[in-house]
Amino acid sequence: MTREIAVVAFAQTDHLRTSEELSEVEMLMPVLHEVRAQTGLKTADIGFTCSGSSDYLAGRAFSFTLALDGVGAWPPISESHVEMDGAWALYEAWTKLLTGDADTALVYSYGKSSPGPLRDVLTRQLDPYYVAPLWPDSVALAALQAQALIDAGDTDEPALASVAARSRADAAANCHAQLRGSVPQGEYLVRPLRTGDCPPVGDGAAAVILAAGDRARELCSRPAWIRGIDHRIEAHGLGVRDLTDSPSTRLAAEQAGAFERPVDTAELHAPFTSQETILRKALRLDDTVCVNPSGGALAANPVMAAGLIRIGEAAARIHRGESDRALAHATSGPCLQQNLVAVLEGDPR
């Protein structure tokens, strides 16, 4: 029988437009202390630790080793790292717990986007022979995707504006989204995307604790059980993809069991308004589903942590009794290239 694994704690920083005065370690430590305090665990009680970050953002190789100072140098830990959003670090930790090698896991991720030109840094994800030399930045590529959606009749600019307005209104009650507020739709950045259709650039960190079986019930009054999780990737070449659809998201959702029963909440990692339209279609979400009650990545988008935050926000709603079955989605790469879907459930009430 497969082990039951649950998210038992979640914490995140206040996401700031800049945290120049804070190092990655100083940004991380309060979050790590908070998740351990929620469960009463000490460093020695954590069976496995996994992190997600990007050396490109930090501007130095093996930057994650410095962040380990926030975890603590003693006692020695079983540790791993992914050069991805923290959602993929959670996937690795989930796999580790399934093997029975550990009963608890700490997962954290962080990103400081403010020091450098993020739009240029993200071009390093592109095909190095044919696309990257052209330096199309993340907003330009998202605009190509948005225009394809508009041309296909799947959305229009007023509809995109309504997504932005709803997301930021929902974020008004979220004390962590300090980038929130009444953001005007603004001028065009790259047509058809305006300022309000795009995510804020900011710094932040997040952490969750996973636990297995009865250990999860000891640590949390209502664990968020991971009933399924899967991730898939599109072709690297943008020209061979249909940018108006996300088959990798759909396949990941199928493998995670998202379509077996309806969900009541969906936290979607959609940094651009047009991407929510694509994800809603791929995940078969209708108006009965509460989408991005936290405000999503349009309110706060710390690169390398925003996907993990989607899982954490969905789990936190289950912890609080505001959701019974939730879907969480994370993405990486241009135009929804790689996608992860997790299905979370609370115990019956």
Residue pairs with C-beta under 8 A, 6 or more apart in sequence:
2 98
3 97
3 98
3 100
3 212
3 213
4 212
4 213
4 216
4 225
5 94
5 97
5 98
5 210
5 211
5 212
5 216
5 225
5 226
6 210
6 211
6 212
6 216
6 220
6 223
6 224
6 225
6 226
7 208
7 209
7 210
7 223
7 224
7 226
7 311
7 312
7 315
7 344
8 38
8 39
8 209
8 210
8 211
8 216
8 219
8 220
8 223
8 224
9 35
9 36
9 38
9 39
9 208
9 209
9 219
9 220
10 35
10 206
10 207
10 208
10 209
10 312
10 313
10 315
10 316
10 319
11 31
11 34
11 35
11 38
11 206
11 207
11 208
11 312
12 31
12 176
12 204
12 205
12 206
12 207
12 305
12 309
12 312
13 27
13 30
13 31
13 176
13 203
13 204
13 205
13 206
13 302
14 175
14 176
14 178
14 204
15 176
15 177
15 178
15 179
15 202
15 203
15 204
15 300
15 301
15 302
16 114
16 178
16 179
16 202
16 203
16 204
17 114
17 178
17 179
17 200
17 201
17 202
17 203
18 114
18 202
18 203
19 27
19 112
19 114
19 203
20 114
20 115
22 203
23 66
24 53
24 58
24 63
24 66
24 67
24 70
24 110
24 112
24 205
25 66
25 67
25 69
25 70
27 110
27 112
27 203
27 204
27 205
28 67
28 70
28 108
28 110
28 205
28 207
29 70
31 108
31 205
31 206
31 207
32 70
32 71
32 106
32 108
32 207
34 207
35 106
35 207
35 208
35 209
36 42
36 43
36 106
36 209
38 209
39 209
39 211
39 219
39 220
40 219
41 104
41 209
41 219
43 71
43 72
43 75
43 77
44 75
45 104
46 77
46 104
46 105
46 106
46 209
47 78
47 97
47 101
47 102
47 103
47 104
47 105
48 78
48 79
48 80
48 93
48 96
48 97
48 101
48 102
48 104
48 105
48 106
49 71
49 77
49 78
49 79
49 80
49 105
49 106
49 107
49 108
50 79
50 80
50 81
50 82
50 89
50 90
50 92
50 93
50 96
50 105
50 106
50 107
51 64
51 67
51 68
51 79
51 80
51 81
51 82
51 86
51 89
51 107
51 108
51 109
51 110
52 81
52 82
52 83
52 84
52 85
52 86
52 87
52 88
52 89
52 107
52 108
52 109
52 304
52 305
52 308
53 63
53 64
53 67
53 81
53 83
53 109
53 110
53 111
53 304
54 83
54 111
54 303
54 304
55 61
55 62
55 63
55 64
55 83
56 121
56 124
57 111
57 112
57 113
57 116
57 118
57 121
57 303
57 304
58 112
59 115
59 116
64 81
67 110
68 79
71 77
71 79
71 106
71 108
78 102
80 89
80 92
80 96
81 89
82 88
82 89
82 92
84 304
84 332
85 109
85 269
85 303
85 304
85 305
85 306
85 307
85 308
85 330
85 331
85 332
86 107
86 108
86 109
86 206
86 304
86 305
86 307
86 308
87 109
87 269
87 307
87 308
87 310
87 311
87 328
87 330
87 340
87 342
88 231
88 307
88 330
88 332
88 340
89 107
89 108
89 109
89 308
90 107
90 208
90 210
90 229
90 308
90 311
90 342
91 229
91 231
91 340
93 105
93 106
93 107
93 210
94 105
94 210
94 226
94 229
96 102
96 105
97 103
97 104
97 105
97 210
97 211
97 212
102 212
103 211
103 212
103 213
103 215
104 209
104 210
104 211
104 212
104 215
104 219
105 209
105 210
105 211
106 207
106 208
106 209
107 207
107 208
107 209
107 210
107 308
108 205
108 206
108 207
108 208
108 308
109 205
109 206
109 207
109 304
109 305
109 308
110 204
110 205
110 206
110 302
110 304
110 305
111 203
111 204
111 205
111 302
111 303
111 304
111 305
112 203
113 201
113 202
113 203
113 302
113 303
114 201
114 202
114 203
118 138
118 201
118 303
119 137
119 138
119 139
120 135
120 137
122 137
122 138
122 303
122 334
123 132
123 135
123 136
123 137
123 138
124 132
125 333
125 334
125 337
126 132
126 136
126 334
127 236
127 237
130 237
131 237
131 238
138 334
139 189
139 190
139 193
139 198
140 190
141 238
141 334
141 335
142 190
142 193
142 198
142 271
142 272
142 274
142 275
142 334
142 335
143 189
143 190
143 191
143 192
143 193
144 238
144 243
144 335
145 243
145 244
145 272
145 274
145 275
145 278
145 335
145 336
146 155
146 160
146 192
146 193
146 197
146 272
146 273
146 274
147 191
147 192
148 243
148 244
149 155
149 243
149 244
149 274
149 277
149 278
150 156
150 157
150 192
152 244
154 244
154 277
154 281
155 274
155 277
157 192
157 194
159 277
160 192
160 193
160 197
160 273
160 274
160 277
161 185
161 194
161 196
161 197
161 273
163 273
163 276
163 277
163 298
164 183
164 185
164 196
164 197
164 273
164 298
165 196
167 273
167 292
167 295
167 296
167 298
167 299
168 180
168 181
168 182
168 183
168 295
168 298
168 299
170 292
170 293
170 294
170 295
170 296
170 299
171 177
171 180
171 294
171 295
171 296
171 298
171 299
171 300
172 180
172 181
172 295
174 180
174 294
174 295
174 299
176 300
177 294
177 295
177 299
177 300
178 300
179 200
179 202
179 299
179 300
179 301
180 295
180 299
180 300
183 195
183 196
184 195
184 196
185 194
185 195
185 196
185 197
186 194
186 195
186 196
187 194
187 195
188 194
189 195
189 197
189 198
193 272
193 273
193 274
196 273
197 272
197 273
197 274
198 271
198 272
199 271
199 272
199 297
199 298
199 301
200 299
200 300
200 301
201 301
202 300
202 301
202 302
203 302
204 300
204 302
204 305
204 309
205 302
205 305
206 302
206 305
206 308
206 309
206 312
208 308
208 311
208 312
208 315
209 219
210 216
210 226
211 218
211 219
211 220
211 223
216 223
216 225
217 223
220 319
221 319
222 318
222 319
222 321
222 346
222 347
223 318
223 319
223 346
223 347
224 314
224 315
224 316
224 318
224 319
224 326
224 344
224 345
224 346
225 344
225 345
225 346
225 347
226 342
226 343
226 344
227 256
227 257
227 343
227 344
227 345
228 255
228 256
228 257
228 258
228 341
228 342
228 343
229 256
229 340
229 341
229 342
229 343
230 251
230 252
230 253
230 255
230 256
230 340
230 341
231 252
231 330
231 338
231 339
231 340
231 341
232 248
232 249
232 251
232 252
232 255
232 338
232 339
233 248
233 333
233 337
233 338
233 339
234 241
234 246
234 247
234 248
234 336
234 337
234 338
235 241
236 337
238 334
238 335
241 335
243 335
244 278
245 278
245 281
245 282
246 278
246 279
246 281
246 282
246 336
246 339
247 282
248 336
248 337
248 338
248 339
249 278
249 279
249 282
249 283
249 329
249 331
249 336
249 339
249 341
250 282
250 283
252 339
252 340
252 341
253 259
253 282
253 283
253 327
253 341
256 341
256 342
256 343
257 343
258 283
258 327
258 341
258 343
259 284
261 325
262 288
262 289
262 325
263 285
263 289
263 325
263 326
263 327
263 343
264 288
264 289
264 290
264 323
264 324
264 325
264 326
265 289
265 290
265 291
265 293
265 314
265 317
265 322
265 323
265 325
265 326
265 327
266 283
266 285
266 289
266 290
266 291
266 292
266 314
266 326
266 327
266 328
266 329
267 292
267 293
267 294
267 296
267 310
267 311
267 313
267 314
267 326
267 327
267 328
267 329
268 275
268 276
268 279
268 280
268 283
268 291
268 292
268 296
268 310
268 329
269 296
269 297
269 306
269 307
269 310
269 329
269 330
269 331
270 276
270 278
270 279
270 292
270 296
270 297
270 298
270 331
271 297
271 298
271 301
271 306
271 331
273 298
275 331
275 336
276 291
276 292
276 296
278 336
279 285
279 329
279 336
280 291
283 327
283 329
283 341
285 291
285 327
290 323
292 298
293 313
293 317
294 309
294 313
296 310
297 306
297 310
300 306
300 309
302 309
306 330
307 329
307 330
307 331
307 332
307 340
308 330
310 328
310 329
310 330
311 328
311 330
311 342
311 344
313 328
314 323
314 326
314 327
314 328
314 342
314 344
315 326
315 328
315 344
317 323
317 326
318 324
318 326
318 344
318 345
318 346
319 346
321 346
321 349
323 346
324 345
324 346
324 348
324 349
325 343
325 344
325 345
325 346
326 343
326 344
326 345
327 341
327 342
327 343
327 344
328 341
328 342
328 343
328 344
329 339
329 340
329 341
329 342
330 339
330 340
331 337
331 338
331 339
331 340
332 338
